[in-house]
Amino acid sequence: MVFEEKMIMNGEPDDEEEEEEEEEEEEMVDPLDAMRQKCEEAEHCVHTRSRLEECETRVGSRSMTAEDCTEELFDFLHARDHCVAHKLFHSVK
């Protein structure tokens, strides 16, 4: 009830004002995402990513298998994050 009373007293905001505010706000870009993408193109990351994709293809082609690609995934993530860590902390002010 209190909220409704405040809305009546203050009036509802115009839809046009809300749209203008949304347009003025710039979309934030996470520098970590950009660095991860750049590091994925590095030679070592490309190698580990190809091993991961080969594993996913192999496992996906079998109907009944106990194999999963956890090791390959962790290898890829480790290589990528190792690359990112060196670049990220140099850019921190």
C-alpha positions as YAML, in Angstrom:
chain: A
units: angstrom
residues:
- id: 1
  name: MET
  ca: [0.00, 0.00, 0.00]
- id: 2
  name: VAL
  ca: [2.78, 2.46, 0.85]
- id: 3
  name: PHE
  ca: [4.44, 1.93, -2.51]
- id: 4
  name: GLU
  ca: [1.16, 2.59, -4.33]
- id: 5
  name: GLU
  ca: [0.62, 5.77, -2.35]
- id: 6
  name: LYS
  ca: [4.10, 7.01, -3.18]
- id: 7
  name: MET
  ca: [3.50, 6.29, -6.85]
- id: 8
  name: ILE
  ca: [0.28, 8.30, -6.74]
- id: 9
  name: MET
  ca: [1.93, 11.18, -4.91]
- id: 10
  name: ASN
  ca: [5.12, 11.27, -6.98]
- id: 11
  name: GLY
  ca: [3.64, 10.16, -10.26]
- id: 12
  name: GLU
  ca: [4.91, 7.33, -12.40]
- id: 13
  name: PRO
  ca: [8.09, 7.90, -14.41]
- id: 14
  name: ASP
  ca: [7.63, 8.42, -18.10]
- id: 15
  name: ASP
  ca: [8.58, 5.52, -20.36]
- id: 16
  name: GLU
  ca: [10.44, 7.96, -22.62]
- id: 17
  name: GLU
  ca: [12.75, 9.05, -19.79]
- id: 18
  name: GLU
  ca: [13.61, 5.42, -18.99]
- id: 19
  name: GLU
  ca: [14.39, 4.67, -22.64]
- id: 20
  name: GLU
  ca: [16.70, 7.71, -22.89]
- id: 21
  name: GLU
  ca: [18.60, 6.64, -19.78]
- id: 22
  name: GLU
  ca: [19.06, 3.12, -21.14]
- id: 23
  name: GLU
  ca: [20.37, 4.46, -24.45]
- id: 24
  name: GLU
  ca: [22.87, 6.77, -22.74]
- id: 25
  name: GLU
  ca: [24.44, 3.97, -20.72]
- id: 26
  name: GLU
  ca: [27.42, 2.45, -22.48]
- id: 27
  name: GLU
  ca: [27.67, -1.29, -22.52]
- id: 28
  name: MET
  ca: [30.43, -2.40, -20.19]
- id: 29
  name: VAL
  ca: [33.08, -4.68, -21.67]
- id: 30
  name: ASP
  ca: [34.93, -7.01, -19.37]
- id: 31
  name: PRO
  ca: [38.67, -6.85, -20.18]
- id: 32
  name: LEU
  ca: [39.04, -10.40, -18.88]
- id: 33
  name: ASP
  ca: [36.83, -11.74, -21.68]
- id: 34
  name: ALA
  ca: [38.91, -9.96, -24.30]
- id: 35
  name: MET
  ca: [42.15, -11.29, -22.81]
- id: 36
  name: ARG
  ca: [40.77, -14.83, -22.65]
- id: 37
  name: GLN
  ca: [39.79, -14.68, -26.29]
- id: 38
  name: LYS
  ca: [43.20, -13.35, -27.28]
- id: 39
  name: CYS
  ca: [45.00, -16.00, -25.22]
- id: 40
  name: GLU
  ca: [42.92, -18.77, -26.81]
- id: 41
  name: GLU
  ca: [44.65, -17.87, -30.08]
- id: 42
  name: ALA
  ca: [48.13, -18.43, -28.58]
- id: 43
  name: GLU
  ca: [50.05, -21.46, -29.85]
- id: 44
  name: HIS
  ca: [49.93, -23.48, -26.63]
- id: 45
  name: CYS
  ca: [46.21, -22.81, -26.13]
- id: 46
  name: VAL
  ca: [45.45, -23.74, -29.72]
- id: 47
  name: HIS
  ca: [47.20, -27.08, -29.17]
- id: 48
  name: THR
  ca: [45.29, -27.87, -25.96]
- id: 49
  name: ARG
  ca: [42.00, -26.72, -27.51]
- id: 50
  name: SER
  ca: [42.51, -29.04, -30.48]
- id: 51
  name: ARG
  ca: [43.13, -31.94, -28.06]
- id: 52
  name: LEU
  ca: [39.89, -31.02, -26.26]
- id: 53
  name: GLU
  ca: [37.92, -30.87, -29.52]
- id: 54
  name: GLU
  ca: [39.35, -34.24, -30.64]
- id: 55
  name: CYS
  ca: [38.29, -35.77, -27.35]
- id: 56
  name: GLU
  ca: [34.80, -34.27, -27.59]
- id: 57
  name: THR
  ca: [34.45, -35.65, -31.12]
- id: 58
  name: ARG
  ca: [35.66, -39.08, -30.05]
- id: 59
  name: VAL
  ca: [33.38, -39.23, -26.99]
- id: 60
  name: GLY
  ca: [30.44, -37.81, -28.92]
- id: 61
  name: SER
  ca: [30.75, -40.48, -31.61]
- id: 62
  name: ARG
  ca: [30.30, -43.32, -29.10]
- id: 63
  name: SER
  ca: [26.95, -44.20, -27.64]
- id: 64
  name: MET
  ca: [28.17, -45.98, -24.51]
- id: 65
  name: THR
  ca: [31.48, -44.86, -23.07]
- id: 66
  name: ALA
  ca: [32.86, -44.11, -19.64]
- id: 67
  name: GLU
  ca: [35.41, -41.70, -21.11]
- id: 68
  name: ASP
  ca: [34.97, -37.99, -20.61]
- id: 69
  name: CYS
  ca: [37.14, -35.03, -21.55]
- id: 70
  name: THR
  ca: [37.75, -33.64, -18.09]
- id: 71
  name: GLU
  ca: [41.54, -33.86, -18.30]
- id: 72
  name: GLU
  ca: [41.63, -32.14, -21.69]
- id: 73
  name: LEU
  ca: [39.26, -29.43, -20.47]
- id: 74
  name: PHE
  ca: [41.38, -28.71, -17.42]
- id: 75
  name: ASP
  ca: [44.54, -28.64, -19.55]
- id: 76
  name: PHE
  ca: [42.96, -26.07, -21.87]
- id: 77
  name: LEU
  ca: [41.62, -23.92, -19.04]
- id: 78
  name: HIS
  ca: [44.97, -24.04, -17.26]
- id: 79
  name: ALA
  ca: [46.86, -22.97, -20.38]
- id: 80
  name: ARG
  ca: [44.42, -20.15, -21.12]
- id: 81
  name: ASP
  ca: [44.30, -18.88, -17.54]
- id: 82
  name: HIS
  ca: [48.09, -19.03, -17.25]
- id: 83
  name: CYS
  ca: [48.35, -16.78, -20.31]
- id: 84
  name: VAL
  ca: [45.64, -14.44, -19.03]
- id: 85
  name: ALA
  ca: [47.23, -14.13, -15.58]
- id: 86
  name: HIS
  ca: [50.47, -12.76, -16.99]
- id: 87
  name: LYS
  ca: [48.68, -10.20, -19.16]
- id: 88
  name: LEU
  ca: [45.96, -9.23, -16.71]
- id: 89
  name: PHE
  ca: [48.17, -8.31, -13.78]
- id: 90
  name: HIS
  ca: [50.40, -6.16, -15.98]
- id: 91
  name: SER
  ca: [47.36, -4.09, -16.99]
- id: 92
  name: VAL
  ca: [46.04, -3.62, -13.43]
- id: 93
  name: LYS
  ca: [46.76, -0.17, -12.13]
...
